Amino acid sequence: MSEPIKRRRFLKQLTASTIAVASTTAAGKWMGGSGEAVACIRPPGSLSEEEFLATCIRCGRCGDACPNQCIQPFTEEVAKTHAVKPGTAQRNTPVIFPRQQACMLCNEVDSEHLLCTEACPTGALQKTVKTVENIFAEVHMGTAVVDKQLCYSFNGASCGICVRACPFEGKALTAGMWEKPLIDESYCVGCGLCERACVRFPQAIRIVPPE
């Protein structure tokens, strides 16, 4: 085999490996066929991933209790539908795809706790009192990240829809000049309402799960 061919093959394999590594990250991100990064996140109040997997019994009660029907069991079919790499999450464990349906934190529901956390029989989802203080302290589904190359407000067109969709507007998401979304990670709980509301496709703001 000639040296130039060897070099070309090596570079081709290196490029393919780089793309594959860049396409996946820990905790559920995957670059789908469209190039769009799709993330699945855990319901609110979830333990750390290792503890969650050891505690969750895949009973589905959290999904049944969810008033917004955003929690679903992870299956190969779900992974295929959302262009998520199979094996990202263990089968039948509860996940949320914010772009499809975000967590409303049981807003406008008459309940003392977030209902999914109240329904969990094992503590995989820690029971969370539905107050702003408790949600900030105990809910860590992920963090919103803005792609400035995609976001209209960073490219000469004022938008701000994601900011207005945020349940903690002025804290987790603030509108800067031209309504540019500015994220304060100390207040963002990863509910995904900003991602769900984004009118850009692919969306310019996404929830990145905790690593």
N, C-alpha and C positions, 0 to 999 in steps of 0.2 A: 504494500500500500504506500503510495507516494506521500511525502511529508505534507504538501498543501491539502490533500484530501483528509489526512488525519486531523490537521488543524481545523479544517472546516467542520468536520464531524464533532470534534471536541467543543468548538464554539456553539454549534447547534444544540448539543446536549446541555451545555452550560446555560444557554438561554432558556431552554425548556425547563430546566430545574429551577432557575431563578423565577420564572413566571409561576411555576407550581407553588413555590414557597411564598411568593408575594400574594398568591391567590387565597391562601388560607391563613388563619390566625387562631390562637387559642380562643376557647369559649364561644365558638359558633359563627365566625365570619367566613364567607365563601364567595369568591367571584363567580357569579353565574355565567351562563353562556352569553348573555348580553353585555357582560363586563360590569354589571351592577353588583355591588357588594350587598349581600343579603345576610342579615343577622337574626338569630333567634335568641331571645332572652328568657330568663326564668321569671316566674310570677313574683310579685312583691313579697318582701319578708323572707325570701329564700336564704337558706344557710349558704356557706361557702360551697363551691361546686362539689368538692370531695365529700363534705358532710351531707350535702343535699342528696347525692347519689346513694349514700349509705343509709339514709333515713327515709327517702321517698318510697312508697310502696306501689306507686303507679295506679292508684285507686280511681283517679279522675274526679274526685269530689271538688277539687279547686275549680276545675273547668265547669262543672255543673253549677257551682255557686256564683260564678262570675256573671254579673248583670250585663256586661258588655260583650260576653261570649268571645273574649279575646284569647282565652287559654285553651290550648288544644294538645292532645298527646302527640309526641314526635314519632313519626313512622317513616318508612322508606317512601311511601306515597307522598307524604307531606314534604319530605326533603326534595323529591323530584319536582313537585309543584312549585316550590319556592326557590329552586336552584340552589339548594343548600347541600353541601357534601354529606352523603350518608355516613353515619358514624359520628357526626358532630355532637349529637346528644344521644343518650341511651334510649332505646325504644320505649315508647309509652310514657316517658317522663314529660311533665307539662312544660310547654314552651309558648312564647308569644312572638308573633311576627308583627311588629308595630305598623309596617306599611299596610298590612291587610286590616288589622284591627288593634288599636292601641289600648293601653290600660288607662281607665278613667279614674282610678283610685277611688272607686265607688262614690264618685261625686253625685250628688242629688239622690243618693240612696239612704234611706233612713236606717242606719246601722251604727253600732258603736265601734265595730272593728271593720277592717277591710275584709270583705266576705270570704275571699279565697283563703285568707290566713285563719279565719275562724273555722272554716270547713276542714282544714287539714288535720287528720287524726294523729299524725306522728311528730309534728313539730318541724318537718322539713321546711314548711312555711311558718315562720314565727308569728304568733298572733299579734297583730298590730292595731293599736287604737287609732281611730281615724281622726287624728288632729294634725295640724301642720307640723308641730314640733316633733311628734312621734314619726311621722312620715319622713321628715328630713333625717331623723336619727336612725331609722330602722329599714328604710327602703333604698336599696342600691341595685336596681336592675341593670344599670349601665349609665353611660354618659353620652349626651348629644355631641356630635362632631359636625362641623360645617365644612363642606367642600367649596372653597371660595371660587374655584374655577367654574362651578355650576350655579352657585347661588346668584339669582337675579340682582339682589341688592348689592352684591360685590362687583357687579358688571354693568353698572349704569342704569339699572331699572329698579325703582323702589318697590318693595314687596311687603315684607313684614308679617306674612300670614302665620309663619311658625311661631313668632313671638306672641301673637294674639291667641294662639291655640294653647300656649303653655299655661298650666294651672298655677304656676308660680311666676307669672310675668312680672318683670321688675326685679326678680331675684335670680331664678335659674336662667331666664332668657330676658335680655334687655335690648331694646332697639337703639342702635347707634345712628350715625349719620346715614341718610338714605335708607333707614330702617334695616341696617345691617344687623343680623342676629349676633349678639355677644353673649357667650355662655359662661356662667359661673359654676364651675364643677362642684363647688361646695354645696350648692343648692339643687343641682340637677339630680333627679332620682331615676331617670331613664324610663319614664312612663311611655314615651314614644308618640305622644300626641302631636309634637312638632313634626316628626317624620310622617305621620299619617296625614297631616294637613298640607304638607309641602306640595305645591302645584307643579313643581319641576319634575321632569322624568328624563333620566333617573333622578331620584330625589337628591336635593342638595344638602339635606341634613339627615343624619342617621344616628341611631343609638348603637354605640359600641359596648358590648357586654364587658363585665369585669374580667380580667385575665385570671 
